[in-house]
Amino acid sequence: MPAKITVVDKTFFQKEVLGKEVQLVDVRTQEEYESGHIDDALNFNIIDKKTFLEQIETLDKEEPVYLYCRMGGRSNRAALLMKGKGFTQVFDYSGGYNDWMGVNAGVPRDQISKK
């Protein structure tokens, strides 16, 4: 099967990922992850590329992998790296954690209330 990256949205994540036994990876920093994450996601920080490349080797390349970051930029970078390493089904949640939490990306960070 040729490698494929599929960009998905919140509804897809809610139906296909939440509460299921899947390979879900949060590619944000550990600090971001610890402040909140989706379901039982693994935390593989894409900014630390060397460690990230080692960590993804623990995943099954033939099974779907679901990625997210804060707003979609880092998960896209991770998806491209994983495709290059032979992962066949990579799903990239384009809205990221901000979308998941309903955070308006247009609002300055200091004006977003913490729940």
MDAnalysis code that builds the backbone (N, CA, C; Angstrom):
import MDAnalysis as mda
import numpy as np

u = mda.Universe.empty(345, n_residues=115, atom_resindex=np.repeat(np.arange(115), 3), trajectory=True)
u.add_TopologyAttr("name", ["N", "CA", "C"] * 115)
u.add_TopologyAttr("resid", np.arange(1, 116))
u.add_TopologyAttr("resname", ["MET", "PRO", "ALA", "LYS", "ILE", "THR", "VAL", "VAL", "ASP", "LYS", "THR", "PHE", "PHE", "GLN", "LYS", "GLU", "VAL", "LEU", "GLY", "LYS", "GLU", "VAL", "GLN", "LEU", "VAL", "ASP", "VAL", "ARG", "THR", "GLN", "GLU", "GLU", "TYR", "GLU", "SER", "GLY", "HIS", "ILE", "ASP", "ASP", "ALA", "LEU", "ASN", "PHE", "ASN", "ILE", "ILE", "ASP", "LYS", "LYS", "THR", "PHE", "LEU", "GLU", "GLN", "ILE", "GLU", "THR", "LEU", "ASP", "LYS", "GLU", "GLU", "PRO", "VAL", "TYR", "LEU", "TYR", "CYS", "ARG", "MET", "GLY", "GLY", "ARG", "SER", "ASN", "ARG", "ALA", "ALA", "LEU", "LEU", "MET", "LYS", "GLY", "LYS", "GLY", "PHE", "THR", "GLN", "VAL", "PHE", "ASP", "TYR", "SER", "GLY", "GLY", "TYR", "ASN", "ASP", "TRP", "MET", "GLY", "VAL", "ASN", "ALA", "GLY", "VAL", "PRO", "ARG", "ASP", "GLN", "ILE", "SER", "LYS", "LYS"])
u.atoms.positions = np.array([
    [0.850, -1.182, 0.000],
    [0.000, 0.000, 0.000],
    [0.896, 1.246, 0.000],
    [0.669, 2.175, -0.933],
    [1.492, 3.389, -0.938],
    [1.181, 4.270, 0.273],
    [2.208, 4.959, 0.747],
    [2.039, 5.835, 1.905],
    [1.064, 6.952, 1.573],
    [0.218, 7.291, 2.549],
    [-0.792, 8.310, 2.320],
    [-0.983, 9.152, 3.568],
    [-1.028, 10.473, 3.393],
    [-1.348, 11.390, 4.481],
    [-2.755, 11.913, 4.217],
    [-3.629, 11.781, 5.200],
    [-4.994, 12.277, 5.087],
    [-5.208, 13.353, 6.137],
    [-5.605, 14.542, 5.707],
    [-5.898, 15.627, 6.639],
    [-7.338, 15.450, 7.110],
    [-7.523, 15.453, 8.434],
    [-8.842, 15.196, 9.012],
    [-9.241, 16.323, 9.967],
    [-10.516, 16.305, 10.375],
    [-11.039, 17.351, 11.251],
    [-11.495, 16.776, 12.596],
    [-12.056, 17.625, 13.410],
    [-12.484, 17.259, 14.755],
    [-13.533, 16.139, 14.738],
    [-14.499, 16.232, 13.838],
    [-15.549, 15.220, 13.752],
    [-14.951, 13.847, 13.472],
    [-13.988, 13.789, 12.560],
    [-13.312, 12.532, 12.248],
    [-12.635, 11.978, 13.502],
    [-11.923, 12.831, 14.230],
    [-11.229, 12.394, 15.442],
    [-12.233, 11.863, 16.467],
    [-13.344, 12.552, 16.623],
    [-14.349, 12.119, 17.599],
    [-14.909, 10.748, 17.242],
    [-15.109, 10.478, 15.949],
    [-15.694, 9.208, 15.513],
    [-14.683, 8.074, 15.412],
    [-13.495, 8.365, 14.907],
    [-12.544, 7.309, 14.569],
    [-11.440, 7.071, 15.601],
    [-11.220, 8.035, 16.484],
    [-10.060, 7.964, 17.379],
    [-10.451, 7.867, 18.849],
    [-11.343, 8.734, 19.284],
    [-11.696, 8.845, 20.699],
    [-12.182, 7.518, 21.280],
    [-11.532, 7.077, 22.354],
    [-11.940, 5.867, 23.045],
    [-11.589, 4.568, 22.337],
    [-10.822, 4.645, 21.273],
    [-10.460, 3.446, 20.521],
    [-8.971, 3.113, 20.730],
    [-8.630, 1.853, 20.479],
    [-7.237, 1.409, 20.581],
    [-6.523, 1.766, 19.280],
    [-6.018, 2.982, 19.206],
    [-5.339, 3.445, 17.995],
    [-3.980, 4.041, 18.365],
    [-3.171, 4.267, 17.347],
    [-1.874, 4.914, 17.528],
    [-2.093, 6.426, 17.406],
    [-2.314, 7.062, 18.551],
    [-2.583, 8.499, 18.612],
    [-1.355, 9.198, 19.175],
    [-0.820, 10.160, 18.413],
    [0.423, 10.822, 18.815],
    [0.240, 12.337, 18.851],
    [0.552, 12.906, 20.015],
    [0.591, 14.351, 20.225],
    [2.041, 14.764, 19.966],
    [2.274, 15.597, 18.956],
    [3.648, 15.944, 18.579],
    [4.115, 17.261, 19.203],
    [3.356, 17.762, 20.186],
    [3.744, 19.005, 20.866],
    [4.833, 18.731, 21.912],
    [5.272, 19.809, 22.580],
    [6.277, 19.660, 23.632],
    [5.664, 18.965, 24.847],
    [6.521, 18.470, 25.720],
    [6.044, 17.806, 26.933],
    [5.211, 18.763, 27.783],
    [5.633, 20.033, 27.860],
    [4.899, 21.020, 28.652],
    [3.483, 21.216, 28.096],
    [3.375, 21.316, 26.768],
    [2.054, 21.457, 26.146],
    [1.205, 20.216, 26.418],
    [1.809, 19.062, 26.267],
    [1.118, 17.790, 26.489],
    [0.585, 17.708, 27.918],
    [1.431, 18.064, 28.876],
    [1.042, 17.968, 30.284],
    [-0.065, 18.950, 30.649],
    [-0.208, 20.024, 29.878],
    [-1.272, 20.992, 30.168],
    [-2.617, 20.514, 29.626],
    [-2.616, 19.407, 28.899],
    [-3.841, 18.814, 28.381],
    [-3.593, 18.149, 27.049],
    [-4.223, 16.980, 26.835],
    [-4.059, 16.256, 25.577],
    [-5.336, 15.483, 25.260],
    [-5.398, 14.941, 24.061],
    [-6.574, 14.209, 23.604],
    [-6.442, 12.733, 23.966],
    [-7.464, 12.238, 24.659],
    [-7.585, 10.822, 24.985],
    [-6.283, 10.302, 25.603],
    [-5.796, 9.149, 25.173],
    [-4.564, 8.597, 25.763],
    [-3.401, 8.691, 24.776],
    [-3.265, 9.869, 24.182],
    [-2.212, 10.100, 23.182],
    [-0.821, 9.898, 23.765],
    [0.069, 9.389, 22.915],
    [1.494, 9.335, 23.238],
    [2.064, 10.724, 22.954],
    [3.133, 11.095, 23.634],
    [3.756, 12.396, 23.394],
    [5.128, 12.197, 22.762],
    [5.215, 12.456, 21.458],
    [6.472, 12.400, 20.711],
    [6.734, 13.803, 20.183],
    [7.608, 14.545, 20.837],
    [7.880, 15.945, 20.515],
    [8.638, 16.083, 19.187],
    [7.978, 16.621, 18.175],
    [8.577, 16.763, 16.844],
    [9.746, 17.756, 16.834],
    [9.770, 18.681, 17.776],
    [10.862, 19.671, 17.817],
    [12.197, 18.977, 18.100],
    [12.151, 17.898, 18.893],
    [13.344, 17.082, 19.149],
    [13.365, 15.983, 18.091],
    [13.813, 16.344, 16.881],
    [13.682, 15.464, 15.718],
    [14.374, 14.111, 15.904],
    [15.573, 14.115, 16.480],
    [16.314, 12.856, 16.654],
    [15.523, 11.885, 17.533],
    [15.039, 12.355, 18.673],
    [14.255, 11.499, 19.570],
    [12.933, 11.109, 18.919],
    [12.310, 12.062, 18.227],
    [11.048, 11.785, 17.537],
    [11.220, 10.614, 16.565],
    [12.284, 10.647, 15.776],
    [12.527, 9.583, 14.797],
    [12.745, 8.233, 15.480],
    [13.358, 8.241, 16.665],
    [13.540, 6.992, 17.429],
    [12.189, 6.515, 17.974],
    [11.392, 7.460, 18.493],
    [10.111, 7.091, 19.101],
    [9.136, 6.504, 18.079],
    [9.090, 7.064, 16.876],
    [8.122, 6.557, 15.902],
    [8.440, 5.133, 15.458],
    [9.680, 4.710, 15.655],
    [10.049, 3.340, 15.313],
    [9.359, 2.320, 16.226],
    [8.773, 2.771, 17.341],
    [8.052, 1.869, 18.247],
    [6.623, 1.627, 17.768],
    [6.192, 2.369, 16.733],
    [4.832, 2.243, 16.219],
    [4.771, 1.248, 15.067],
    [3.584, 0.739, 14.791],
    [3.366, -0.185, 13.677],
    [3.132, 0.627, 12.406],
    [4.041, 0.510, 11.457],
    [3.978, 1.310, 10.229],
    [2.819, 0.923, 9.317],
    [2.267, -0.275, 9.507],
    [1.163, -0.747, 8.655],
    [-0.204, -0.353, 9.207],
    [-0.245, 0.089, 10.458],
    [-1.508, 0.496, 11.090],
    [-1.648, 2.010, 11.006],
    [-2.895, 2.518, 11.015],
    [-3.077, 3.972, 10.967],
    [-2.439, 4.670, 12.166],
    [-1.887, 5.853, 11.913],
    [-1.336, 6.700, 12.966],
    [-2.066, 8.035, 12.878],
    [-2.516, 8.530, 14.030],
    [-3.267, 9.778, 14.102],
    [-2.414, 10.820, 14.820],
    [-2.185, 11.954, 14.179],
    [-1.301, 12.991, 14.708],
    [-2.050, 14.281, 14.980],
    [-1.588, 15.002, 15.991],
    [-2.068, 16.367, 16.188],
    [-1.017, 17.181, 16.926],
    [-1.114, 18.503, 16.793],
    [-0.258, 19.421, 17.538],
    [-1.159, 20.519, 18.094],
    [-0.697, 21.747, 18.124],
    [-1.539, 22.817, 18.645],
    [-2.501, 23.342, 17.592],
    [-1.962, 23.615, 16.374],
    [-2.808, 24.197, 15.334],
    [-2.638, 23.559, 13.957],
    [-1.784, 22.566, 13.813],
    [-1.667, 21.843, 12.548],
    [-0.317, 21.910, 11.857],
    [0.526, 22.848, 12.214],
    [1.821, 22.994, 11.545],
    [2.795, 21.873, 11.850],
    [2.996, 21.598, 13.128],
    [3.952, 20.555, 13.516],
    [3.465, 19.164, 13.131],
    [2.158, 18.936, 13.227],
    [1.652, 17.608, 12.859],
    [1.828, 17.359, 11.364],
    [1.731, 18.416, 10.567],
    [1.976, 18.268, 9.129],
    [3.427, 17.878, 8.876],
    [4.349, 18.529, 9.580],
    [5.774, 18.210, 9.456],
    [6.027, 16.756, 9.888],
    [5.394, 16.350, 10.996],
    [5.545, 14.981, 11.492],
    [4.989, 13.980, 10.492],
    [3.842, 14.306, 9.893],
    [3.221, 13.405, 8.915],
    [4.147, 13.174, 7.725],
    [4.756, 14.241, 7.245],
    [5.676, 14.116, 6.106],
    [6.891, 13.257, 6.470],
    [7.430, 13.461, 7.671],
    [8.561, 12.648, 8.131],
    [8.170, 11.172, 8.220],
    [6.994, 10.922, 8.785],
    [6.557, 9.542, 8.970],
    [6.278, 8.868, 7.628],
    [5.712, 9.604, 6.703],
    [5.491, 9.054, 5.364],
    [6.828, 8.649, 4.744],
    [7.832, 9.507, 4.920],
    [9.168, 9.223, 4.405],
    [9.817, 8.021, 5.064],
    [9.380, 7.681, 6.279],
    [9.926, 6.530, 7.011],
    [9.106, 5.264, 6.795],
    [8.130, 5.331, 5.878],
    [7.407, 4.118, 5.520],
    [6.067, 3.886, 6.181],
    [5.558, 4.874, 6.929],
    [4.223, 4.718, 7.503],
    [3.205, 4.834, 6.378],
    [2.261, 3.888, 6.334],
    [1.362, 3.812, 5.183],
    [0.087, 4.632, 5.334],
    [-0.394, 4.822, 6.567],
    [-1.651, 5.543, 6.782],
    [-1.468, 6.564, 7.901],
    [-1.254, 7.812, 7.523],
    [-1.046, 8.875, 8.504],
    [-2.222, 9.848, 8.408],
    [-2.858, 10.087, 9.544],
    [-3.986, 11.009, 9.617],
    [-3.558, 12.232, 10.421],
    [-3.664, 13.399, 9.804],
    [-3.203, 14.660, 10.388],
    [-4.413, 15.516, 10.744],
    [-4.630, 15.723, 12.052],
    [-5.739, 16.561, 12.520],
    [-5.337, 18.018, 12.337],
    [-5.890, 18.631, 11.302],
    [-5.462, 19.969, 10.885],
    [-5.739, 21.063, 11.910],
    [-6.796, 20.933, 12.696],
    [-7.127, 21.984, 13.665],
    [-6.307, 21.921, 14.928],
    [-5.823, 20.737, 15.252],
    [-5.000, 20.554, 16.435],
    [-5.735, 20.721, 17.746],
    [-4.956, 20.799, 18.811],
    [-5.524, 20.852, 20.162],
    [-6.361, 22.111, 20.376],
    [-5.963, 23.228, 19.772],
    [-6.759, 24.445, 19.918],
    [-8.167, 24.234, 19.382],
    [-8.281, 23.615, 18.216],
    [-9.589, 23.338, 17.636],
    [-10.356, 22.363, 18.521],
    [-9.663, 21.337, 19.005],
    [-10.286, 20.331, 19.865],
    [-10.933, 20.992, 21.092],
    [-10.223, 21.956, 21.672],
    [-10.704, 22.625, 22.881],
    [-11.631, 23.806, 22.573],
    [-11.813, 24.092, 21.280],
    [-12.689, 25.196, 20.910],
    [-12.056, 26.553, 21.084],
    [-10.726, 26.597, 21.086],
    [-10.012, 27.866, 21.238],
    [-10.029, 28.600, 19.907],
    [-10.385, 29.864, 19.934],
    [-10.401, 30.678, 18.719],
    [-8.972, 31.106, 18.416],
    [-8.440, 30.629, 17.304],
    [-7.054, 30.924, 16.938],
    [-6.816, 32.411, 16.715],
    [-7.878, 33.172, 16.455],
    [-7.726, 34.605, 16.201],
    [-7.627, 35.452, 17.458],
    [-7.856, 34.846, 18.622],
    [-7.818, 35.590, 19.883],
    [-6.403, 35.551, 20.445],
    [-5.844, 36.715, 20.838],
    [-4.505, 36.711, 21.440],
    [-4.464, 35.773, 22.641],
    [-3.328, 35.080, 22.795],
    [-3.210, 34.059, 23.847],
    [-3.512, 34.594, 25.239],
    [-3.118, 35.830, 25.518],
    [-3.342, 36.359, 26.872],
    [-4.819, 36.669, 27.129],
    [-5.653, 36.569, 26.100],
    [-7.085, 36.818, 26.278],
    [-7.897, 35.542, 26.304],
    [-7.219, 34.392, 26.221],
    [-7.915, 33.107, 26.270],
    [-7.990, 32.675, 27.726],
    [-9.201, 32.461, 28.231],
    [-9.350, 32.073, 29.639],
    [-9.036, 30.590, 29.797],
    [-8.397, 30.263, 30.896],
    [-8.097, 28.860, 31.215],
    [-9.310, 28.260, 31.904],
    [-9.625, 27.020, 31.552],
    [-10.778, 26.366, 32.165],
    [-10.343, 25.509, 33.316],
])
